[in-house]
Amino acid sequence: MMKTTRNHWRLLASVSLVSLALTGCSDGDDGQDGEDGQPGPVGIHIDEASSVGLSIQTATVEGGELNLTFSAEDARGVAVYGLSKDHDLRFGVAQLAPVVITEGEGENAVEIDYGLQWVAYLNADVAQNPDWVPADDPDLAPVESFLQAQVEAAANCEDCLTDNGDGTYAYRYQVNLDNVTEPVAVSYDGDLTHRVTIELQQGSYAANAHYDWQPSSGAIDGIASRDVVRIEACYACHQPDSLALHGGRRLDLENCASCHTQTSGDPESGNLVDWTYMVHAIHKGQDRHSTSADSETGVMSAPYKVIGYGGGVHDYGQVMYPQKPMADCSACHVTGEGAPADADLWQADQNPLACVGCHTDVPHGSKPGQVYDNCTSCHNVEGYARGAIEAHGDATAPYRMAEQYSTQFSNIAITDGVLSFDLKVLDEAGNPVEKDRIYKEGYSKPYVVVSWDIEQDYPAYQEGIKYSDRRQDIMVHDYDEASHTFSVNASSIVLPDLNGKTVELLPVIKTCFSQGGYGRPEIVPMSCYDAESGNDPAAYPAYIQDEPLRFVWSDGVDAETEVAERRPILDTQTCHDCHGAEFYHDSNGVNCQSCHTSDKSVKNYGSAEAPNFGATSFAWKGHKATGHYLKYGGVQSGTVMKTDCLTCHTAEGFELGRAPDRVWQYPTSKSDGTPVFVSSDAGACLSCHFGHLDETAVNHMQGYGAVLDGSDQLDVQTRSAESCATCHKPEQILEIHGN
């Protein structure tokens, strides 16, 4: 049965009357059809889109006139129309030209071949703004003006942009490529590779696009290129959203490289902003130095600074580049399968700007004030001095060699409650390493760290089983010269009953190698010690990289029972991708947890006058590390944020409730170092949120079984009844942290 209202009856009555009227009509002429209407737009309007991606389809040059076609669509693939000159839309163009620069005059003139470099057609001679130059900053050397590459705005042309109404567009450049004479002449050569770029900034998002082609043939394949580094290499350390520069409008490396050209500079600082120079100078960060006749050491800090838009000082001397103990070029310059087409270009020793970006004017052995502009004339694989791949390869060679070393444990026993074992360090061929090739200095003692309960966050931090008790310095134990065997008697450890437990023996050992340098000496294993001075300064110690030995103890080594595995919390490869060979100390893999347990003691990170107490667990160290949270640390760039949890953690690394017996140790407050013990899941949260919990948060956590005020481990384990995992699933944890 159909139900209707009074209004619906009126509508039905009207329809009936019309029907009756029509039945009374004759078969007369219906009249002429009207003209067809114009097709409506296809897709979604730009002002309604929440995101836009741009793609360039074609580019042509005829008589110097440059035209391109491009398309826009949202994240769903829906066409985006309505883009006009009134939107913040800008276009760039450059050619990839051979660049040869002459340094000096007359007999002293030297030609430097920089190879293929991007040369922008759009440039401006930008005058210094004196109001932007800070007073009394010795790191700045302002100049009257500096050339800067530019992009042209669609807003400056009434009819250059055409909207086809279906998400496709055409654009005619305002610059004529045959007539570029000011402020610097650029000769158009259609046989050279050209690049056009687009930048769009719209509300909360931005979009970039680029297109490389050879104008004379229209070819896009088989043409010259300068594809050296992919932005994915940047993501090893930087979070993608944080690399939106120039106010958020510049996203793609390709757009950056074709605008930050070799002639571009910053007049307020006097610094180059050439892409190659700038990137190396920024990442040298706080370790960038220059020569100084006034300094006792002959060197002084040389932070890279530029004055940004609006007069803000960007001080990259605060950058903490984490590649330790040396800068490994391969961290950014990825080669091999899947690498960029020109990934090997950094090995060509062809661009001195890359050298001085890091090294400024301080080649080894130089005199204060002695400046080198032509590094690569000597520093190349066939030259007087080592080229980049040789010099930087020499610096990383000891670690590459130490990666092939290993340890061999034998005669593992427990006698009268004391663990003992024999240990050999083996080289890449499996031969024993002599004792004098094993390094010991200060904190870098050759240890074996003994652990158990690894699946439960390692042994508790208690007398007799603290990390300082479990860490065995092999150099103080017996050593057999003939077999090169250390015999360790770990009497400092108060062992629990290990039957049924997985035991871990972690070697943390450095061995020594010679160093490269002048004359290109071969890098080989060597003794760490000098008979007269102790440690030999010519020796380079590097940590061996060997998996810890794990086994189940059952009144002896049980080789049949499967060892317990620690849950996968971290993707340890991400640590290596960003940090390189060493993190802080004891760098054999990512095994920080074996010493920095959840219940390790509190520490004052401040001073007696201004205390700043905190924990010392691995989670605290990782989450609180200055370089892991650049919202406030370093240059306060936000390029690394601890809130992007998946930067370090595995997708399974957020599950609560998996270790209910775990206990954490924290100070009472930042100003009061009195220890308190905290239950498992609450303690994990406090590794970030310590000092930031309000009364509501505390009541919420305690209301669901958390203990935040335990007197010791047993107290926490007795009272804890956490049910956090009931609501806080991994997906929800990631979402509330912005992932």
C-alpha positions in Angstrom: 0.0 0.0 0.0 1.3 3.5 -0.9 1.0 6.1 1.7 1.1 9.8 0.8 0.6 13.2 2.3 -1.7 16.0 1.2 1.0 17.7 -0.8 1.7 14.4 -2.6 -2.0 14.2 -3.6 -1.8 17.6 -5.0 1.2 16.6 -7.1 -0.6 13.5 -8.3 -3.7 15.4 -9.3 -1.6 17.9 -11.3 0.1 15.0 -13.1 -3.3 13.5 -13.9 -4.6 16.8 -15.4 -1.6 17.1 -17.6 -2.1 13.5 -18.7 -5.7 14.2 -19.7 -4.7 17.3 -21.6 -2.1 15.5 -23.6 -4.6 12.8 -24.6 -6.7 15.5 -26.2 -3.9 16.8 -28.4 -3.6 16.1 -32.1 -0.4 14.8 -33.8 0.9 18.4 -34.5 4.4 19.7 -35.1 6.6 19.6 -31.9 8.6 22.6 -33.1 12.4 22.9 -33.9 15.0 21.3 -31.6 17.1 23.8 -29.8 20.9 24.1 -30.2 23.0 21.5 -28.4 24.4 22.8 -25.1 28.1 23.0 -24.3 29.5 19.9 -22.6 29.8 20.4 -18.8 33.1 20.2 -17.0 34.3 16.7 -16.1 35.6 15.9 -12.6 35.9 18.0 -9.5 36.6 21.7 -9.3 40.1 22.7 -8.0 38.6 24.7 -5.2 36.7 21.6 -3.9 39.6 19.2 -4.2 41.4 18.1 -1.0 44.5 17.2 -2.9 45.9 17.5 -6.5 48.5 15.7 -8.4 50.0 17.2 -11.6 51.5 15.4 -14.6 53.1 17.0 -17.7 52.3 15.2 -21.0 54.1 17.2 -23.7 56.5 20.1 -24.1 57.5 21.8 -27.4 59.6 24.8 -28.5 58.8 26.6 -31.8 60.6 29.8 -32.6 61.6 30.1 -28.9 58.0 29.8 -27.8 57.6 27.1 -25.1 54.3 25.3 -24.7 53.3 22.4 -22.5 50.3 20.4 -21.8 49.5 18.9 -18.4 46.8 17.3 -16.4 45.5 17.4 -12.8 43.7 14.8 -10.7 42.9 14.2 -7.1 44.1 11.3 -5.0 41.3 9.1 -6.3 42.3 9.7 -9.9 39.3 12.1 -10.5 40.1 14.9 -13.0 40.5 18.3 -11.5 39.3 21.3 -13.6 39.0 25.0 -12.8 42.7 25.8 -12.4 43.3 29.4 -13.4 45.9 32.1 -13.5 44.5 33.4 -10.2 45.7 30.2 -8.4 49.3 30.1 -7.1 50.7 28.4 -10.1 54.3 28.8 -11.3 56.4 27.4 -14.1 60.2 26.9 -14.4 62.5 26.0 -17.3 66.2 25.0 -17.5 68.5 23.3 -19.9 71.2 20.7 -19.0 74.3 22.3 -20.4 78.0 21.5 -20.2 79.6 24.0 -17.9 83.3 25.0 -18.0 84.5 27.8 -15.7 87.9 29.5 -15.8 89.4 30.3 -12.4 92.3 32.8 -12.3 93.8 35.0 -15.0 96.7 34.8 -17.5 99.3 32.1 -16.7 97.3 31.1 -13.6 94.1 30.5 -15.4 92.7 27.1 -14.9 89.6 25.6 -16.6 87.3 23.5 -14.4 85.0 21.2 -16.2 81.8 20.8 -14.1 80.2 18.5 -16.6 76.5 18.8 -17.3 74.7 21.3 -15.0 71.2 22.7 -14.9 71.2 26.3 -16.3 67.9 28.2 -15.7 66.5 30.5 -18.3 64.6 32.6 -15.7 67.0 34.5 -13.5 67.0 37.8 -11.5 69.7 39.9 -10.0 68.4 40.1 -6.4 69.7 43.0 -4.4 70.6 42.6 -0.7 68.0 43.7 1.8 70.1 45.4 4.5 67.2 45.1 7.0 67.5 41.3 6.8 71.2 41.2 7.6 71.8 40.5 11.4 74.4 42.8 13.0 77.7 41.3 14.1 77.3 37.8 12.7 80.8 36.7 11.7 79.4 33.8 9.7 77.8 36.1 7.1 79.5 37.9 4.3 76.7 39.9 2.6 77.2 41.1 -1.0 75.4 43.8 -2.9 73.4 41.4 -5.0 73.4 37.8 -6.2 71.9 36.1 -9.2 69.0 33.8 -8.4 67.1 31.4 -10.6 63.3 32.1 -10.8 60.0 30.7 -11.8 57.3 32.6 -13.7 53.8 33.0 -12.2 50.8 32.2 -14.4 49.1 35.3 -12.7 51.3 37.6 -14.8 49.7 36.5 -18.1 46.1 36.9 -19.0 45.9 34.2 -21.7 48.9 31.9 -21.1 46.9 29.2 -19.3 44.1 27.3 -21.0 41.6 25.1 -19.0 40.0 22.4 -21.2 37.4 21.7 -18.6 38.3 18.0 -18.2 41.3 18.1 -16.0 43.7 18.8 -18.9 45.5 22.2 -19.5 47.8 24.0 -21.8 50.4 26.6 -20.9 52.4 29.0 -23.0 55.5 30.3 -21.3 55.9 34.1 -21.0 59.7 33.9 -21.6 61.0 33.3 -25.2 63.9 30.9 -25.1 65.5 32.5 -28.1 65.8 35.8 -26.4 67.2 35.4 -22.9 69.8 38.1 -22.4 69.2 39.6 -19.0 70.4 39.5 -16.3 72.5 36.7 -17.8 72.5 35.5 -21.3 71.4 31.9 -21.9 71.7 30.4 -25.4 68.9 28.1 -26.4 70.2 24.7 -27.7 67.4 22.4 -28.7 69.8 19.4 -28.8 70.3 19.7 -25.0 68.0 18.1 -22.5 65.5 20.6 -21.1 63.3 20.4 -18.0 60.0 22.2 -17.4 58.6 22.3 -13.9 55.3 23.2 -12.3 54.6 24.3 -8.7 51.1 24.7 -7.4 50.2 25.7 -3.9 46.5 25.5 -3.0 45.3 25.8 0.6 46.6 23.0 2.7 48.4 21.1 -0.1 50.9 21.6 -2.9 51.8 19.8 -6.0 55.0 19.6 -8.2 55.7 18.1 -11.6 58.6 18.1 -14.0 59.2 16.9 -17.6 62.6 16.2 -19.2 62.9 16.1 -23.0 65.1 17.0 -26.0 63.3 19.8 -27.9 64.9 19.2 -31.2 63.6 15.6 -31.4 60.9 15.5 -28.8 62.7 12.5 -27.3 62.2 11.7 -23.6 64.3 8.4 -23.6 68.0 8.0 -24.3 68.7 11.7 -23.6 71.4 13.2 -21.3 70.3 13.4 -17.7 71.5 14.4 -14.2 69.6 11.9 -12.0 71.9 11.5 -9.1 69.9 11.0 -5.9 66.3 10.0 -5.4 64.1 11.5 -2.7 63.5 8.0 -1.3 67.1 8.2 0.0 66.2 11.3 1.9 63.3 9.4 3.6 65.8 7.2 5.4 66.2 10.1 7.9 63.6 12.7 6.9 59.9 12.3 7.0 58.2 13.1 3.7 55.8 15.8 4.8 58.7 17.7 6.4 60.5 18.2 3.1 58.0 20.6 1.7 60.2 23.7 1.4 59.8 27.3 0.3 56.7 27.7 2.4 55.5 24.2 1.5 55.4 24.7 -2.3 58.7 22.9 -3.3 58.4 19.1 -2.9 60.4 17.3 -5.6 64.2 17.1 -5.9 63.9 17.6 -9.6 62.3 21.0 -9.1 64.9 21.9 -6.5 67.9 21.0 -8.6 66.8 22.9 -11.8 66.2 26.1 -9.8 69.1 26.0 -7.3 71.7 26.4 -10.1 75.4 27.0 -9.9 75.1 30.7 -10.3 72.4 31.2 -7.6 73.3 32.7 -4.3 71.9 34.5 -1.2 73.0 38.2 -1.1 72.3 38.6 2.6 74.7 35.8 3.7 77.0 35.8 0.6 76.5 32.0 0.4 75.9 30.0 -2.7 72.6 28.2 -2.9 73.7 25.9 -5.7 71.9 22.5 -5.1 75.0 20.4 -4.8 76.9 22.9 -2.6 73.9 23.7 -0.4 72.9 20.1 0.3 76.4 19.1 1.3 76.9 22.2 3.4 73.6 21.7 5.3 74.4 18.1 6.1 77.9 18.9 7.3 76.0 20.8 10.0 77.8 21.4 13.3 80.9 19.7 12.0 81.6 22.2 9.3 84.8 24.1 9.8 87.1 26.6 8.1 90.7 27.7 8.5 91.5 30.6 10.8 94.9 32.2 11.4 93.5 33.6 14.7 92.5 30.2 16.1 94.9 28.2 18.3 93.9 25.1 16.4 94.0 26.7 13.0 90.3 26.0 12.4 87.1 27.6 13.3 83.4 26.8 13.1 81.9 27.6 9.6 78.2 27.0 9.9 76.2 27.3 6.6 73.7 30.0 6.9 71.2 31.6 4.5 68.7 34.4 5.0 65.3 33.1 4.0 62.2 34.8 2.7 61.1 37.5 5.1 64.6 37.9 6.6 64.7 34.7 8.8 68.1 33.3 9.5 68.5 29.6 8.7 71.4 28.4 10.7 72.4 24.9 9.5 75.3 24.9 12.0 72.8 23.2 14.3 72.3 20.2 12.1 73.3 17.0 13.7 74.1 14.6 10.8 73.9 11.2 12.4 76.3 9.3 10.0 79.0 8.3 12.5 81.9 7.9 12.8 82.3 9.2 9.3 80.1 10.6 6.5 79.2 7.6 4.3 78.4 9.0 0.9 76.4 5.9 0.0 73.8 6.8 2.6 72.4 9.3 0.0 74.2 8.3 -3.1 72.6 4.9 -3.6 74.1 2.8 -6.4 73.3 -0.6 -7.9 70.0 -2.1 -8.9 67.2 0.4 -8.9 69.5 3.3 -8.5 69.1 6.6 -10.4 70.4 6.7 -13.9 73.4 8.9 -13.0 74.0 7.5 -9.5 77.7 7.0 -10.2 78.2 10.7 -11.0 79.3 11.5 -7.5 82.4 9.3 -8.2 83.4 11.3 -11.3 85.4 14.0 -9.3 83.9 16.6 -11.5 82.2 19.2 -9.2 84.4 21.0 -6.6 81.3 22.6 -5.1 80.4 19.2 -3.6 83.8 19.2 -2.0 83.8 22.7 -0.5 80.2 22.4 0.6 81.5 20.0 3.3 85.2 20.8 3.5 85.0 24.6 2.9 88.7 25.6 2.6 90.2 23.0 4.9 91.8 20.2 2.9 94.2 18.3 5.1 97.6 20.1 5.4 96.4 23.4 4.1 97.5 26.6 5.6 95.1 29.1 7.2 93.6 31.4 4.6 94.7 29.1 1.7 91.6 28.6 -0.4 91.1 25.8 -2.9 88.5 26.3 -5.7 89.7 23.5 -7.9 89.9 20.5 -5.7 89.2 18.0 -8.4 92.3 18.9 -10.5 94.3 17.0 -8.0 91.7 14.9 -6.2 90.7 12.3 -8.8 91.3 8.6 -9.3 94.2 9.3 -11.7 95.5 12.4 -10.0 98.0 13.4 -7.4 95.6 12.9 -4.5 92.6 10.6 -3.7 89.3 11.4 -5.3 86.0 11.3 -3.5 85.3 7.6 -3.8 88.8 6.8 -2.7 88.9 9.2 0.3 85.5 8.5 1.6 85.9 4.8 0.8 89.1 4.7 2.9 87.1 6.2 5.8 84.5 3.5 5.7 86.8 0.6 4.7 87.6 -0.5 8.3 83.9 -0.9 9.0 83.3 -2.8 5.7 86.1 -5.1 6.6 85.0 -5.5 10.2 81.6 -6.6 9.0 83.2 -9.8 7.8 84.7 -10.6 11.2 83.0 -12.9 13.6 83.3 -14.5 17.1 83.5 -18.2 18.1 82.2 -19.3 21.5 83.1 -22.7 23.0 83.3 -24.6 26.3 80.3 -22.8 27.7 79.7 -24.1 31.2 78.2 -23.1 34.6 80.3 -24.4 37.5 79.3 -23.6 41.1 77.0 -20.9 39.9 79.7 -19.2 37.7 79.3 -18.9 33.9 82.5 -19.5 31.9 83.2 -19.7 28.2 86.1 -19.5 25.7 86.1 -16.9 22.9 88.0 -16.3 19.7 87.6 -13.3 17.3 87.9 -14.5 13.7 88.8 -12.5 10.6 87.1 -12.7 7.2 89.0 -15.9 6.4 88.1 -17.6 9.8 91.6 -17.1 11.2 92.0 -16.1 14.9 92.7 -12.4 15.5 95.6 -11.6 17.8 95.0 -9.8 21.1 97.0 -6.7 20.1 94.5 -6.2 17.2 91.6 -5.9 19.7 91.0 -2.3 20.8 90.6 -1.1 24.4 90.3 2.6 25.3 88.1 4.4 27.8 84.5 3.3 27.2 85.4 1.2 24.2 86.4 -2.0 26.1 86.0 -5.3 24.3 82.9 -6.7 26.0 80.8 -9.8 25.9 77.4 -8.9 27.4 75.7 -11.9 29.0 71.8 -11.8 29.0 68.8 -14.0 29.4 65.0 -13.5 29.4 65.5 -11.5 26.1 61.8 -12.1 25.2 60.9 -10.4 28.5 63.0 -7.3 28.0 66.3 -8.8 29.4 67.3 -9.3 33.0 66.1 -6.9 35.7 68.3 -4.1 36.8 69.3 -5.5 40.2 72.5 -6.1 42.1 74.5 -8.8 40.5 72.7 -8.8 37.2 72.9 -5.1 36.2 74.4 -4.5 32.8 77.6 -3.5 34.5 77.8 -6.9 36.1 76.8 -8.8 33.0 79.2 -6.9 30.7 82.5 -8.9 30.7 85.7 -7.1 29.6 87.5 -10.0 27.9 90.9 -8.2 28.2 91.0 -8.8 32.0 90.5 -12.6 31.6 92.9 -15.3 30.7 94.3 -15.4 27.2 96.1 -18.2 25.4 98.8 -16.7 23.0 99.1 -19.9 21.0 95.4 -20.3 20.1 94.5 -16.6 20.5 91.7 -17.7 22.8 90.1 -15.7 25.7 88.8 -17.7 28.6 86.1 -15.7 30.4 85.1 -16.5 34.0 82.0 -14.3 34.6 82.1 -14.4 38.4 80.6 -10.9 38.7 77.2 -12.2 37.6 74.8 -13.6 40.2 73.1 -16.1 38.0 69.5 -17.2 38.5 68.5 -20.7 37.6 69.0 -20.6 33.8 67.4 -23.9 33.0 64.9 -23.5 30.2 65.9 -19.9 29.5 67.4 -18.5 26.3 70.9 -17.2 27.0 72.5 -14.5 24.9 76.2 -13.8 24.5 76.6 -10.5 22.7 80.2 -9.5 21.5 80.9 -5.8 21.5 84.5 -5.7 20.1 86.6 -3.4 18.0 89.5 -4.5 15.9 92.1 -2.2 14.3 93.0 -1.4 10.7 95.4 1.0 9.1 94.2 4.2 7.5 94.3 5.5 4.0 95.8 8.8 2.9 98.6 10.3 1.0 100.2 7.9 -1.4 97.1 5.7 -1.4 98.4 3.1 1.1 96.4 -0.2 1.3 94.2 -0.5 4.3 95.0 -3.7 6.2 94.6 -5.1 9.7 97.1 -3.8 12.2 98.0 -3.7 15.9 96.0 -1.2 18.0 99.0 -0.4 20.1 102.3 1.4 20.0 105.1 0.2 22.3 105.9 3.7 23.5 102.6 5.6 23.6 100.0 2.9 24.2 97.2 3.1 21.6 98.6 3.7 18.1 97.0 6.9 16.7 97.6 5.4 13.2 95.2 2.6 14.0 91.5 2.8 13.1 89.3 0.7 15.4 86.0 -0.6 14.0 83.3 -2.7 15.6 82.9 -6.2 14.3 79.3 -6.9 13.2 78.3 -10.4 14.4 75.0 -11.7 15.6 74.9 -12.6 19.3 75.0 -16.3 20.2 71.7 -17.5 21.6 71.0 -20.9 23.0 68.7 -22.6 25.5 70.3 -23.7 28.8 69.4 -27.1 30.2 72.2 -28.1 32.5 74.3 -27.3 29.5 73.9 -25.9 26.0 70.7 -27.4 24.5 71.3 -27.2 20.8 68.0 -28.9 20.0 65.5 -26.6 21.7 64.4 -23.5 19.7 65.6 -20.3 21.3 63.0 -17.7 22.4 62.8 -14.7 20.1 62.3 -11.1 21.1 59.1 -9.6 19.7 59.8 -7.4 16.6 59.5 -3.9 18.0 62.0 -2.1 15.8 63.0 -2.3 12.2 66.7 -2.2 12.9 67.6 -1.6 9.3 66.0 1.9 9.6 68.5 2.7 12.4 71.4 1.7 10.1 70.0 3.6 7.2 70.1 6.9 9.1 73.0 6.4 11.5 75.5 4.4 9.6 78.2 2.3 11.2 78.0 3.6 14.8 75.1 5.0 16.8 76.6 6.1 20.1 78.7 3.3 21.5 78.9 -0.5 21.6 77.6 -0.6 18.0 77.3 -4.3 17.1 73.9 -4.1 15.4 71.0 -2.6 17.3 71.4 -4.3 20.7 71.0 -1.3 23.0 68.2 -3.0 25.0 70.7 -5.6 26.4 72.1 -2.9 28.6 69.5 -0.1 28.6 66.7 -2.2 30.2 63.3 -0.8 31.0 64.1 -0.6 34.7 67.6 0.9 34.4 68.4 3.7 36.9 67.4 7.3 36.6 69.9 10.0 35.6 70.2 13.8 35.9 70.6 15.2 32.4 70.8 18.7 33.7 72.9 20.1 36.6 72.7 20.3 40.3 71.4 23.9 40.0 69.0 23.1 37.2 68.1 19.4 37.5 66.5 17.5 34.6 66.0 13.9 35.7 65.0 11.2 33.3 65.1 7.5 32.7 67.9 5.6 30.9 66.0 2.8 29.2 66.4 2.2 25.5 62.9 3.5 24.8 63.6 6.7 26.7 67.0 7.2 24.9 65.3 6.7 21.5 62.2 8.7 22.1 63.9 11.6 23.9 67.0 11.8 21.6 67.3 15.4 20.4 67.9 14.3 16.8 64.7 12.2 16.9 62.5 15.2 17.6 63.5 18.2 15.6 60.4 20.2 16.5 62.4 21.7 19.3 66.0 20.3 18.7 68.7 21.2 16.2 67.4 23.6 13.6 63.8 23.0 14.8 63.0 22.0 11.2 60.6 19.2 11.9 62.4 17.0 9.3 62.5 14.2 11.9 59.6 13.7 14.3 59.3 11.0 16.9 55.5 11.1 16.4 56.0 9.3 13.0 56.2 6.0 14.8 56.7 3.9 11.7 60.0 5.6 11.0 61.6 3.2 13.4 59.0 0.7 14.6 57.7 -2.3 12.8 53.9 -2.5 12.1 53.7 -5.0 15.0 55.7 -2.8 17.4 52.7 -1.1 19.1 50.8 -4.0 20.6 50.1 -3.4 24.3 49.7 -6.1 26.9 52.5 -8.4 25.5 54.9 -8.0 28.4 52.7 -7.7 31.6 55.5 -8.5 34.0 57.8 -5.7 32.6 58.6 -2.9 35.0 60.0 0.6 34.2 62.0 2.9 36.4 61.4 6.7 36.3 62.2 9.7 38.4 59.4 11.2 40.5 59.6 14.3 38.4 62.1 16.2 36.3 63.2 18.0 39.4 63.1 15.1 41.8 65.3 12.1 41.0 63.7 9.8 43.6 63.0 6.6 41.7 59.4 5.3 41.1 58.5 2.1 39.4 55.8 1.9 36.7 53.8 -0.9 35.1 54.4 -2.2 31.6 52.2 -0.4 29.2 52.1 2.9 31.2 55.9 2.9 31.3 56.0 2.6 27.5 53.8 5.7 27.2 55.9 7.6 29.7 59.0 7.1 27.6 57.5 10.0 25.5 54.9 11.6 27.7 56.9 11.8 31.0 56.4 15.3 32.5 53.4 16.0 30.3 50.6 14.0 32.0 47.8 16.0 33.6 45.6 14.7 36.4 43.0 13.5 34.0 45.5 11.3 32.1 46.9 9.9 35.4 43.4 9.0 36.7 42.6 7.4 33.3 45.7 5.2 33.4 45.3 4.2 37.0 41.6 3.6 36.5 42.5 0.9 34.0 45.1 -0.9 36.2 48.3 1.0 35.6 50.8 1.6 38.5 52.6 4.9 38.3 54.0 5.0 41.9 55.5 1.6 42.6 58.1 1.3 45.4 59.9 -1.5 43.6 59.5 -4.2 41.0 57.6 -6.6 43.2 55.2 -3.9 44.3 54.3 -3.1 40.6 54.0 -6.7 39.6 51.7 -7.4 42.5 49.4 -4.4 41.9 49.4 -4.0 38.2 46.2 -5.0 36.3 46.5 -3.1 33.1 43.7 -3.4 30.5 45.0 -0.8 28.1 45.1 -3.2 25.2 41.3 -3.6 25.3 40.8 -0.2 23.7 44.2 0.9 22.5 44.8 -1.3 19.5 47.9 -0.8 17.4 45.9 1.0 14.7 44.4 3.4 17.2 47.8 4.1 18.7 49.2 5.0 15.3 46.2 7.2 14.4 46.3 9.3 17.6 50.0 9.9 17.0 49.3 11.2 13.5 50.5 8.2 11.5 
